[in-house]
Amino acid sequence: MATAIMCTGQGLALILSLCLGISVAFQAGISSAMIEEFLGDPVLTTVVSFITGVILLAVFNILETSYLQCTGAPARPERPQRWWHFTGGALGCFALGCRIGCTNKIGYTLASGTAVTGQLVCSVVIDHVGFMGMPRRIITGVQVAGIICLLAGCTVGALGDVDWNGVGTTSSLQPLTVLYMVISVLGGGCLPLQATVNRQLSTFLRTTTRAGAVSFITGLSTLVVFVGLRGVVLADATPLSQLLRLNRLTWHQWWMLLSGPIGVAFVLGAPLLSPTVGMSLFFVLVTAGQFLASLILDPLGAFGLPVRTLGLMRFFGLGFVFLGVFLVQNMLSPHTKVTITQD
């Protein structure tokens, strides 16, 4: 019975991880629409996303505190406070800003394909060494092969969008495109670090919701400082006037404010799900979700982005992605060595 319950819990964690990946792709598209329609700036769009996230998490914390007081749930042991416990917000705002800006410039599939490279490399390292107290999962050769397959699938799918001759409806591979790809890789690598930091912070603050709130508040503070410094350096006072454009947001455009709630779901879900399935497998599933969503969103030209038709390379890439997920899922087998490391 206990084994069946554990398998059920792991299966639910796998499904939720995949759904988080799909939502991340939608978050990038929603934010791109906000840039085009109102703000015209990825940084300000990220600010709006963090503001809505802070408001939502404030409500969650009030409800959670009331519930804990009514049930008399015992507090979890505190852990020593360390400076890096509060870096999750900065990592999150950098990752989101990179994703929003790069998606707006190079499209869903190419932005996803490059971002997951950073996500997977970082998550494999975290799992293999037990970084920041994460359960240590020794990566086997089969799992490495699975990650390579998944990266190959994303790369094949992403390169299907690139016109190597500079001719056609897709974007050519110019130096600026390469720069956005590098930025996307760096932003993607921040997400596993953020999940690990927030997991440690939730242990210190006793609940994941409080840790998420701290992460969003520190991220918002980082963005406000950055916008202020940018305004001083560039002698530009337009950010406030750009934010005031949001008063033109109509009731049928409510979905443009969903970027923040999606970010909240990821920030709360990652620390809860990654210890169950492993950081590597969690981000493999997030990657698969992003790739699947991009196959739907790109051909539709969703959220006002350029239409990118599905080619044969996309379907080859999809096959590699599924093969990679199948191989990495071996991480849940009883033969995988799992140890707990101490800080």
C-alpha positions in Angstrom: 0.0 0.0 0.0 2.8 2.4 0.9 4.5 1.7 -2.4 1.3 2.3 -4.3 0.8 5.6 -2.5 4.4 6.7 -3.2 4.0 5.8 -6.9 0.8 7.7 -7.1 2.5 10.7 -5.5 5.4 10.5 -7.9 3.0 10.2 -10.9 1.1 13.3 -9.8 4.4 15.1 -9.4 5.4 14.2 -12.9 2.1 15.4 -14.4 2.3 18.7 -12.4 5.9 19.2 -13.5 4.8 18.8 -17.2 2.0 21.3 -16.6 4.4 23.8 -15.1 6.5 23.6 -18.2 3.5 24.3 -20.4 2.5 27.3 -18.3 6.0 28.7 -18.6 5.6 28.8 -22.4 2.3 30.6 -22.0 3.8 33.0 -19.5 6.4 34.1 -22.1 3.7 34.6 -24.7 1.5 36.6 -22.4 4.3 38.8 -21.4 5.2 39.4 -25.1 1.7 40.5 -25.7 2.0 43.0 -22.8 5.2 44.4 -24.4 3.5 44.9 -27.7 0.2 46.3 -26.5 1.2 48.5 -23.6 4.7 48.7 -22.1 7.1 48.2 -24.9 9.8 47.1 -22.5 10.7 43.6 -21.2 11.9 45.0 -17.8 8.7 46.9 -17.1 6.7 43.9 -18.1 8.7 41.8 -15.6 7.9 44.5 -13.0 4.2 44.1 -13.6 4.5 40.3 -13.4 6.2 40.5 -10.0 3.7 43.1 -8.7 0.8 40.8 -9.5 2.7 37.9 -8.0 3.4 39.7 -4.8 -0.3 40.6 -4.4 -1.4 37.0 -5.0 1.2 35.6 -2.6 0.1 38.2 0.1 -3.4 36.7 -0.2 -2.1 33.2 0.0 0.0 34.0 3.1 -3.0 35.5 4.9 -5.1 32.4 4.1 -2.3 30.0 5.1 -1.6 31.9 8.4 -5.3 31.8 9.3 -5.5 28.1 8.5 -2.4 27.2 10.6 -3.7 29.2 13.5 -7.0 27.4 13.4 -5.5 23.9 13.1 -2.6 24.5 15.5 -0.1 22.9 13.1 3.3 22.7 14.7 6.0 24.9 13.3 8.9 23.3 11.5 12.4 23.6 12.9 14.2 26.8 11.9 17.4 26.8 10.0 20.2 29.3 10.3 19.8 32.4 8.1 22.2 32.8 5.2 22.6 35.6 2.7 21.9 33.4 -0.3 18.5 32.4 1.0 17.4 35.8 -0.4 18.8 35.5 -3.9 15.9 33.6 -5.3 14.0 36.7 -6.2 17.0 38.2 -8.1 17.5 34.9 -10.0 13.8 34.7 -10.8 13.6 38.3 -12.2 16.7 37.7 -14.3 15.3 34.4 -15.7 11.9 35.9 -16.4 13.3 39.0 -17.9 15.6 37.0 -20.2 12.7 34.7 -21.2 10.3 37.6 -22.0 12.9 39.6 -23.9 14.3 36.6 -25.9 10.8 35.2 -26.7 9.8 38.6 -28.1 12.9 38.6 -30.3 13.5 35.1 -31.5 10.2 33.2 -30.9 8.9 30.5 -28.6 10.8 27.5 -29.9 14.2 29.0 -30.3 13.9 30.8 -26.9 12.7 27.5 -25.2 15.4 25.4 -26.9 18.2 27.6 -25.7 16.8 28.2 -22.2 16.4 24.5 -21.5 20.1 24.0 -22.2 20.9 26.1 -19.2 18.1 24.6 -17.1 19.2 21.0 -17.7 22.9 21.5 -17.3 22.4 23.4 -14.0 19.8 20.9 -12.7 22.0 17.9 -13.5 24.9 19.5 -11.5 22.6 20.2 -8.6 21.3 16.6 -8.5 24.7 15.0 -8.9 26.4 16.9 -6.1 23.5 17.4 -3.8 23.9 21.2 -4.0 22.4 23.2 -1.1 21.0 20.2 0.7 19.1 18.7 -2.2 18.8 14.9 -2.2 21.8 13.6 -4.1 21.0 11.5 -7.2 23.9 10.1 -9.0 23.4 10.6 -12.7 23.8 7.4 -14.7 24.9 7.0 -18.3 21.3 6.2 -19.4 20.1 9.4 -17.8 22.9 11.4 -19.4 21.9 9.9 -22.8 18.3 10.9 -22.1 19.2 14.5 -21.4 21.3 14.6 -24.5 18.4 13.2 -26.5 16.1 15.9 -25.1 18.6 18.7 -25.8 19.0 17.3 -29.3 15.2 17.3 -29.8 15.0 20.9 -28.6 17.9 21.9 -30.8 16.5 20.2 -33.9 13.1 21.8 -33.3 14.7 25.2 -32.7 16.9 25.1 -35.8 13.9 24.4 -37.9 12.9 28.0 -37.3 16.3 29.3 -38.6 16.7 30.2 -42.2 20.5 29.5 -42.7 20.5 31.3 -46.1 18.7 34.3 -44.8 15.8 33.7 -47.1 12.2 32.9 -46.2 9.6 33.7 -43.6 11.8 32.6 -40.6 14.5 34.7 -39.0 18.1 34.3 -40.2 20.9 33.4 -37.8 22.4 36.8 -37.3 24.9 37.8 -34.5 22.2 39.5 -32.6 20.2 36.3 -32.7 23.2 34.4 -31.3 23.4 36.9 -28.5 19.8 36.4 -27.5 20.4 32.7 -27.5 23.3 33.0 -25.1 21.2 35.3 -22.8 18.4 32.8 -22.9 20.8 30.0 -21.9 22.0 32.0 -18.9 18.4 32.9 -17.9 17.4 29.3 -18.1 20.3 28.2 -15.8 19.0 30.5 -13.1 15.7 28.6 -12.7 17.2 25.5 -11.0 19.2 27.7 -8.8 16.1 29.6 -7.8 14.2 26.4 -7.0 17.0 25.2 -4.8 17.4 28.5 -3.0 13.6 28.7 -2.4 13.5 25.2 -1.1 16.1 26.1 1.5 14.4 29.3 2.3 11.1 27.5 2.8 12.7 25.3 5.4 13.9 28.4 7.2 10.6 30.2 7.0 8.6 27.1 7.7 6.3 27.3 4.7 6.7 27.4 0.9 4.2 30.2 0.6 6.3 32.5 2.8 9.4 31.6 0.9 7.6 32.4 -2.4 6.5 35.8 -1.0 10.1 36.7 0.1 11.4 35.6 -3.3 8.9 37.8 -5.2 9.4 40.8 -2.9 13.2 40.6 -3.3 12.8 40.1 -7.0 10.5 43.1 -7.2 12.9 45.2 -5.2 15.8 44.2 -7.5 13.7 45.3 -10.5 12.7 48.6 -9.0 16.4 49.4 -8.2 17.4 48.4 -11.7 14.7 50.6 -13.3 15.6 53.5 -11.1 19.3 53.2 -11.9 18.6 52.8 -15.6 16.5 56.0 -15.5 19.3 57.9 -13.8 22.0 56.7 -16.1 20.0 57.2 -19.3 18.3 60.4 -17.9 15.0 58.9 -18.9 11.9 59.4 -16.8 9.5 57.5 -19.1 9.1 54.2 -17.2 6.4 55.6 -14.9 4.5 57.0 -17.8 4.8 53.7 -19.6 3.4 51.9 -16.5 0.4 54.3 -16.5 -0.6 52.9 -19.9 -2.0 49.9 -18.1 -5.1 52.0 -17.2 -6.1 51.3 -20.8 -6.3 47.6 -20.0 -9.8 46.5 -20.7 -11.8 43.7 -19.1 -11.4 41.3 -22.0 -7.6 41.7 -21.8 -7.5 40.3 -18.2 -5.3 37.4 -19.4 -2.4 39.8 -19.8 -2.0 39.9 -16.1 -1.6 36.1 -15.8 2.2 36.2 -16.1 2.5 36.9 -12.3 0.1 34.0 -11.2 2.0 31.6 -13.5 5.2 32.7 -11.9 3.7 32.1 -8.5 2.7 28.6 -9.5 6.3 27.9 -10.7 8.0 29.4 -7.6 5.7 27.4 -5.2 5.7 24.2 -7.3 9.4 23.9 -8.0 10.6 23.5 -4.3 7.7 21.1 -3.6 8.1 18.9 -6.7 11.8 18.8 -7.4 12.8 16.9 -4.2 10.2 14.2 -5.1 11.3 13.5 -8.6 14.8 15.0 -8.6 15.9 18.4 -10.0 17.0 16.9 -13.3 13.8 15.0 -14.0 11.7 18.0 -12.9 13.4 20.3 -15.4 13.3 17.6 -18.1 9.5 17.5 -17.7 9.4 21.3 -17.6 11.4 21.3 -20.8 9.0 18.8 -22.5 6.1 20.9 -21.5 7.6 24.1 -22.9 8.4 22.3 -26.2 4.9 20.8 -26.5 3.4 24.3 -25.9 5.7 25.9 -28.4 4.4 23.4 -31.1 0.9 24.7 -30.5 1.6 28.4 -30.0 4.1 29.1 -32.8 2.0 27.9 -35.7 -1.0 29.9 -34.4 1.1 33.1 -34.0 -0.4 33.2 -30.5 -0.3 36.5 -28.5 0.6 38.5 -31.6 4.0 36.9 -32.2 5.1 35.9 -35.8 3.6 32.7 -37.2 6.2 29.9 -37.4 4.9 26.9 -39.3 5.6 23.3 -38.2 8.2 21.6 -40.3 9.6 18.0 -40.4 12.4 19.0 -38.1 9.9 20.0 -35.4 8.4 16.5 -35.4 11.9 14.8 -35.3 12.7 17.1 -32.4 9.5 16.0 -30.6 10.5 12.4 -31.0 13.8 13.0 -29.4 12.2 15.0 -26.6 9.9 12.0 -25.7 12.8 9.6 -25.9 14.8 11.8 -23.6 11.9 12.0 -21.0 11.6 8.2 -21.1 15.3 7.6 -20.5 15.6 10.2 -17.7 12.5 8.9 -16.0 14.8 5.9 -15.1 15.9 8.3 -12.3 12.9 7.1 -10.3 13.9 3.5 -10.5 15.1 1.8 -7.3 18.6 1.3 -8.8 19.3 5.0 -8.7 21.4 6.0 -5.7 19.8 8.7 -3.6 21.6 10.2 -0.6 20.9 13.2 1.6 23.7 15.7 1.9 24.0 18.1 4.8 24.8 21.8 4.5 
